[in-house]
């Protein structure tokens, strides 16, 4: 039998896991939109502002739309496409159905642990795909003549702008 305190702790653990998984997915949504722009829409020499407009537009779309565009563009390996498809399905379950399909998780410790495992798996897969997006972007940049030094300089410029805006 699960006590009220155990139920409260289960709910706390679930809420924390859902929150963290959601953050990871949000990061991936932004990164995958940027990756799509980089690989498909951006043109050499188009400039930062025009590129940012494309990124803002891409980021205004749903994660599902971005994933489908990446898949249709054939710029990912079939393995990465499958990872995105699987995560999209899990993300949709998390956002739209997890509460309804897991109501007993608060009341039953084993069901709670099973749910937490699934949610943690979603967060971990989002992180894995974030790393893959980063790796693809770095390879793309290198293949197009952008050196690590160029990337570091641009990163430092952006960090300086961000830092100045925070003060």
C-alpha positions in Angstrom: 0.0 0.0 0.0 1.3 3.4 -1.0 1.1 6.1 1.7 0.2 9.8 1.0 3.9 10.7 1.5 5.0 8.1 -1.1 2.3 9.3 -3.5 3.6 12.9 -3.1 7.2 11.8 -3.6 6.1 9.8 -6.7 4.4 12.9 -8.1 7.4 15.0 -7.4 9.7 12.6 -9.2 7.4 12.4 -12.2 7.0 16.1 -12.4 10.8 16.6 -12.3 11.4 14.0 -14.9 8.7 15.4 -17.2 10.2 18.9 -16.7 13.7 17.8 -17.5 12.6 15.8 -20.6 10.6 18.7 -21.8 13.7 21.0 -21.5 15.8 18.5 -23.4 13.2 18.2 -26.2 12.9 22.0 -26.4 16.7 22.3 -26.9 16.5 19.6 -29.6 13.6 21.4 -31.3 15.7 24.5 -31.6 18.8 22.7 -32.7 17.0 20.6 -35.3 15.4 23.7 -36.8 18.9 25.3 -37.0 20.3 22.2 -38.5 17.6 22.1 -41.1 18.3 25.7 -42.1 22.0 25.0 -42.2 21.8 21.9 -44.3 18.9 22.8 -46.6 17.9 26.5 -46.7 21.0 28.5 -46.1 23.0 29.7 -49.0 26.7 30.5 -49.0 27.3 34.2 -48.5 23.8 35.0 -47.5 24.8 36.8 -44.3 24.0 36.5 -40.7 20.7 38.5 -40.7 19.2 36.5 -43.6 20.3 33.3 -41.9 18.7 34.3 -38.6 15.4 35.1 -40.4 15.4 31.5 -41.8 16.2 30.2 -38.3 13.4 32.2 -36.7 11.0 30.9 -39.3 12.1 27.3 -38.9 11.9 27.5 -35.1 8.3 28.8 -35.3 7.3 25.4 -36.8 6.4 22.4 -34.8 9.0 19.7 -33.9 7.1 17.2 -36.1 7.2 19.6 -39.1 11.0 20.1 -38.6 11.6 16.3 -38.3 9.5 15.6 -41.4 11.4 18.3 -43.4 14.8 16.9 -42.3 13.7 13.4 -43.3 12.3 14.6 -46.7 15.6 16.5 -47.4 17.5 13.2 -47.2 20.4 14.9 -45.4 20.4 12.5 -42.4 21.4 8.8 -42.3 18.5 6.4 -42.1 19.6 5.5 -38.6 19.3 9.2 -37.5 16.0 9.5 -39.3 14.7 6.5 -37.3 16.0 8.1 -34.0 14.1 11.3 -34.8 10.9 9.4 -35.7 11.0 7.4 -32.5 11.7 10.5 -30.4 8.9 12.4 -32.1 6.4 9.6 -31.2 7.7 9.5 -27.6 7.6 13.3 -27.4 4.0 13.3 -28.6 3.1 10.6 -26.1 4.8 12.6 -23.3 3.0 15.9 -24.2 -0.4 14.6 -25.2 -1.0 11.2 -23.5 1.4 10.5 -20.7 -0.8 11.7 -17.9 -3.9 9.9 -19.0 -2.1 6.7 -19.7 -0.1 6.8 -16.5 -2.6 7.9 -13.8 -1.7 5.0 -11.6 1.9 5.9 -11.4 1.4 8.1 -8.4 -0.3 5.3 -6.5 1.9 2.4 -7.4 5.7 2.5 -7.0 6.4 -0.1 -9.7 4.3 1.7 -12.3 5.9 5.0 -11.2 9.4 3.5 -11.8 8.4 2.2 -15.2 7.0 5.6 -16.1 10.2 7.3 -14.9 12.3 4.9 -16.9 10.4 5.8 -20.1 10.6 9.6 -19.4 14.3 9.4 -18.6 14.8 7.5 -21.9 13.1 10.3 -23.8 15.4 12.9 -22.2 18.5 10.7 -22.9 17.4 10.2 -26.5 16.9 14.0 -26.9 20.4 14.5 -25.6 21.8 11.9 -28.0 20.1 13.6 -30.9 21.4 17.0 -29.7 24.9 15.6 -29.9 24.3 14.2 -33.3 23.0 17.5 -34.6 26.1 19.2 -33.2 28.3 16.7 -34.9 26.5 17.0 -38.2 26.7 20.8 -38.1 30.4 20.8 -37.2 31.1 18.4 -40.1 29.1 20.6 -42.5 31.0 23.7 -41.4 34.3 21.9 -41.8 33.4 20.6 -45.2 32.5 24.1 -46.2 35.8 25.7 -45.2 34.9 26.9 -41.8 37.7 26.3 -39.3 37.4 25.6 -35.6 39.1 29.0 -35.1 36.3 30.7 -37.1 33.7 28.9 -35.0 35.4 29.9 -31.7 35.6 33.6 -32.9 32.0 33.7 -33.8 31.0 31.9 -30.6 33.0 34.5 -28.5 31.4 37.3 -30.4 27.9 35.9 -29.7 28.8 35.3 -26.0 30.0 38.9 -25.7 26.8 40.3 -27.3 24.8 38.1 -24.9 26.8 39.2 -21.9 26.4 42.9 -22.9 22.7 42.5 -23.2 22.5 40.9 -19.7 24.1 43.9 -18.0 
